[in-house]
Amino acid sequence: MTAKTMTATAPEKKIGPKIKTALPGPNAKRVLAGDQRLISPSYTRSYPLVAKSGRGIVVTDVDGNEFYDFSAGIAVTSTGHCHPEVVAAIQKQAAELIHMSGTDFYYESMVQLADRLSKIAPMPGPHKIYYGNSGAEAIECALKLARYHTKRPNIIAFFGAFHGRTMGALSLTASKPQQRRRFSPLMPGVTHVPYPDLYRGRPDAAQDSDAFALSCARFIEEKLFKTTLPPEEVAAIFVEPVQGEGGYVVAPTIFMQELRRICDRHGILLVLDEVQSGAGRTGKWWAVEHTGVEPDMICIAKGIASGMPLGITLTRSEIMDWVPGSHASTFGGNPICIAAALATLDVIEKEHLLDHSAEVGTHMLKRMSTWPTKLKLVGDVRGRGLRARSDRRARLRARRSVPRLRPQHHPPLPPAGSHKRGVGCCDGCPRRVHPASRKVIRACPVLPKPRAKPRGEAEGAGTVTLTLRPRPRSENGIHCSLRRNDIKFYFDFVLHLNRPTRDPYGSDAKAALLQRCGAAVVAIL
Ligand SMILES: Cc1ncc(COP(=O)(O)O)c(C=O)c1O
């Protein structure tokens, strides 16, 4: 058979999500029943996707349905699901040494990873590094260390912040009341102040954005320090350079610079929570690099190990001055997690994922920047690229830009099932718990480029070159498509509207998506 006839006769494999059963399928239903019976109801599932395997951006469920994952396991699987190099590193390490506890003994990879991270840290070295198991643990370490090092009791954090769910980290979190409800008393000594949310937080929309951002930072010095909080009793300011759970709100550079100035002036540590924004997601290793501000500590987790649990607190050396016994963890910096992190760094470097992330982010933002004027549903589109057009390397989060609903269009919560149209995993936002999520679409896909695969093979499909084409499809929805350059497939992001569609799953209502979280991602090929 000639190549020509092969091409003519071979059925072309369709690219994109493949939904074969009603959702959830029969196997998924079985798992969901068990989950309902046995698993903590505190988890915030967006919709009943029961994952079995993952590869690149594709997640296959227990019934063989394929989804496109636009959440990357809450911004974790940075190199894509099961990147072959990460898998190989994990397998090799598992065959060699699974656990030793760096608390009691030594192993070389702890130093190797520390060395690699030190080279890409956003502040000059020398550095020291602590290993934990999660984002919250990285924050807990930073909290304890800030108090230990400065011998001061108090901490400043921001409204809208999410720093984790353990008691210390939760005390800094100020995102949703449900996260704190009935858990008080939390850790004392935490004061929350306004974060410069230019879209939602500015009392007067006409106010200059820099002036507003400065006023948020200066509130600390001009109000707090002059009334309730003596500055010499403040150990640290904890801040996300881009608020994650808060709605992907980017801190303006001038705000970050002002925080740095306040910290320097009063001997306070500036602690950056880069748990979600770090490890390349913004087109630079760390989101704070877009501002040029140098922190005293950064907290790292999520994407750094492509899905293995690892939390890291990295500081300037002189800050980590605590003595043996002050802080430790049995599993923190487990050899397999460190192997995954080293492989992740290799993949990000080898596949130029920082540049790719920046490029795609800039492109997406450019395409979306007209939405607020064209579409009544969209109130704001944000991203770092907007602020630094001339700098080709700085730019956007890979989750990039966030269309937000105008407040008057907050949709009522529709019934579950947005995934039924096909794809994707969008940000998981709990129903009835997360009003902010009803206003925001967040997408944080994997970072990799598509590999040069023949048409038909979706393996390795990453975030790729996406073209967003917003086209209003109905009064109450947004329809836009994302096009991958080399393989044509289309995604439709549909945003739930301010009123439920009559038939939320009907074929006429492409706008049918959205379900529990009020925003969802579907793919329609
Ligand atoms: C910015 C930020 N900090 C801390 C955390 C807590 O991380 P973990 O869930 O790994 O404890 C999260 C989790 O979403 C986060 O987004």
The ligand as a MOL file (V3000), in Angstrom:
LIG
                    3D

  0  0  0     0  0            999 V3000
M  V30 BEGIN CTAB
M  V30 COUNTS 16 16 0 0 0
M  V30 BEGIN ATOM
M  V30 1 C -0.8010 30.7460 46.7160 0
M  V30 2 C -0.9930 29.4760 47.4860 0
M  V30 3 N -0.3400 29.2960 48.6440 0
M  V30 4 C -0.4720 28.1690 49.3590 0
M  V30 5 C -1.2880 27.1520 48.9370 0
M  V30 6 C -1.4240 25.9010 49.7560 0
M  V30 7 O -0.8360 24.8480 49.0750 0
M  V30 8 P -1.2260 23.3200 49.4440 0
M  V30 9 O -2.6150 23.1070 49.0000 0
M  V30 10 O -0.2060 22.5230 48.7090 0
M  V30 11 O -1.0650 23.2020 50.9290 0
M  V30 12 C -1.9900 27.2900 47.7420 0
M  V30 13 C -2.9010 26.2300 47.2620 0
M  V30 14 O -3.7280 26.3910 46.4100 0
M  V30 15 C -1.8390 28.4810 46.9840 0
M  V30 16 O -2.4880 28.6800 45.8390 0
M  V30 END ATOM
M  V30 BEGIN BOND
M  V30 1 1 1 2
M  V30 2 1 2 3
M  V30 3 2 2 15
M  V30 4 2 3 4
M  V30 5 1 4 5
M  V30 6 1 5 6
M  V30 7 2 5 12
M  V30 8 1 6 7
M  V30 9 1 7 8
M  V30 10 2 8 9
M  V30 11 1 8 10
M  V30 12 1 8 11
M  V30 13 1 12 13
M  V30 14 1 12 15
M  V30 15 2 13 14
M  V30 16 1 15 16
M  V30 END BOND
M  V30 END CTAB
M  END
